[in-house]
Amino acid sequence: MDFQFRTDMLGEPSAKCDLECEAFGDWLSNDLGTDHESINLVLNAIENLLCRNIPDYQFIGKEYTLTIEDDEVILTLNHNETSHKEFAEDYDQEMQTGCGLADFKHLLQEWKAFIR
């Protein structure tokens, strides 16, 4: 996964990920931001998953829900409902993105280092 971090005009950190995973950049920027406690919580959960101490993990944020099962990370936009059934399948696919656990762990570690 390609990504880049920068600081906006107000001094706030911002993340941008490649097109397939762009929601992860939004999640880092808006749901986690500089919340070191939440970042450490997710990193600790990743270690517990890798050691097989827990079977899965879910982190519900302001805008997204992060779900980790096995080696897959899924990010789903909260409140992703549509009233038009003919668009529901396309809408749901656009509101969810995923990546591998190793890529996600690397992304989160780099974000943590960037916001120090």
C-alpha positions as CSV (number, residue, x, y, z in Angstrom):
1,M,0.0,0.0,0.0
2,D,1.4,3.4,-1.0
3,F,0.8,6.3,1.3
4,Q,2.1,9.7,2.3
5,F,1.7,11.9,5.3
6,R,1.8,15.6,5.5
7,T,0.7,18.5,7.8
8,D,-2.1,20.8,6.7
9,M,-2.1,24.6,6.9
10,L,-3.4,24.4,10.5
11,G,-0.7,22.0,11.6
12,E,-2.9,18.9,11.6
13,P,-1.5,15.7,10.3
14,S,-3.1,14.2,7.2
15,A,-2.8,10.8,5.6
16,K,-3.3,10.0,1.9
17,C,-3.3,6.4,0.7
18,D,-3.5,5.0,-2.9
19,L,-6.8,4.9,-4.6
20,E,-7.7,1.3,-3.6
21,C,-7.2,2.1,0.0
22,E,-7.9,5.8,0.2
23,A,-10.4,5.3,3.1
24,F,-7.5,4.2,5.3
25,G,-6.0,7.7,4.9
26,D,-9.3,9.3,5.9
27,W,-9.5,6.9,8.8
28,L,-6.0,7.8,10.1
29,S,-6.6,11.5,9.6
30,N,-10.1,11.8,11.0
31,D,-10.9,8.8,13.3
32,L,-7.4,8.3,14.9
33,G,-5.7,11.7,14.3
34,T,-3.2,12.2,17.1
35,D,-5.0,9.9,19.6
36,H,-1.9,7.9,20.7
37,E,-4.0,5.8,23.1
38,S,-6.2,4.5,20.3
39,I,-3.2,4.0,18.0
40,N,-1.5,1.9,20.7
41,L,-4.8,0.0,21.4
42,V,-5.0,-1.0,17.7
43,L,-1.3,-1.9,17.6
44,N,-1.6,-4.0,20.7
45,A,-4.6,-5.8,19.2
46,I,-2.5,-6.5,16.1
47,E,0.2,-8.1,18.2
48,N,-2.4,-10.2,20.0
49,L,-3.8,-11.3,16.7
50,L,-0.4,-12.2,15.3
51,C,0.3,-14.3,18.5
52,R,-3.1,-15.9,18.1
53,N,-4.2,-14.7,21.6
54,I,-7.4,-13.3,20.1
55,P,-9.4,-14.5,17.1
56,D,-10.5,-11.1,15.7
57,Y,-10.7,-7.4,16.6
58,Q,-13.0,-4.5,16.0
59,F,-12.5,-0.8,16.6
60,I,-15.5,1.4,16.2
61,G,-14.6,5.0,15.5
62,K,-16.4,8.2,14.8
63,E,-16.6,7.6,11.0
64,Y,-15.4,4.1,10.4
65,T,-15.4,0.6,11.9
66,L,-12.2,-1.3,11.6
67,T,-12.5,-5.1,11.6
68,I,-9.5,-7.5,11.7
69,E,-10.0,-11.2,11.1
70,D,-7.2,-13.6,10.4
71,D,-4.8,-11.6,8.1
72,E,-7.4,-9.3,6.6
73,V,-8.3,-5.8,7.6
74,I,-11.6,-4.3,6.6
75,L,-12.6,-0.7,7.0
76,T,-16.3,0.1,6.8
77,L,-17.9,3.5,6.8
78,N,-20.4,3.9,9.6
79,H,-24.0,4.7,8.6
80,N,-23.5,3.3,5.1
81,E,-27.2,2.6,4.5
82,T,-29.1,3.5,1.4
83,S,-32.9,3.6,0.9
84,H,-32.6,2.6,-2.8
85,K,-32.3,-1.1,-3.1
86,E,-31.1,-1.0,-6.7
87,F,-28.0,0.9,-5.6
88,A,-27.4,-0.9,-2.4
89,E,-24.8,-3.4,-3.7
90,D,-22.7,-0.7,-5.4
91,Y,-23.1,1.6,-2.4
92,D,-22.0,-1.0,0.1
93,Q,-18.9,-1.9,-2.0
94,E,-17.8,1.8,-2.1
95,M,-18.2,2.1,1.6
96,Q,-15.8,-0.8,2.4
97,T,-12.1,-1.3,1.7
98,G,-9.6,-3.8,2.9
99,C,-5.9,-4.7,3.0
100,G,-3.6,-7.2,4.4
101,L,-2.6,-7.2,8.1
102,A,1.1,-6.7,7.4
103,D,0.5,-3.6,5.2
104,F,-1.9,-2.2,7.7
105,K,0.5,-2.7,10.6
106,H,3.2,-0.9,8.7
107,L,0.9,1.9,7.8
108,L,-0.2,2.4,11.5
109,Q,3.4,2.2,12.7
110,E,4.5,4.9,10.2
111,W,1.5,7.1,11.2
112,K,2.5,6.8,14.9
113,A,6.1,7.8,14.1
114,F,4.9,10.7,11.9
115,I,2.6,12.3,14.6
116,R,5.2,12.2,17.4
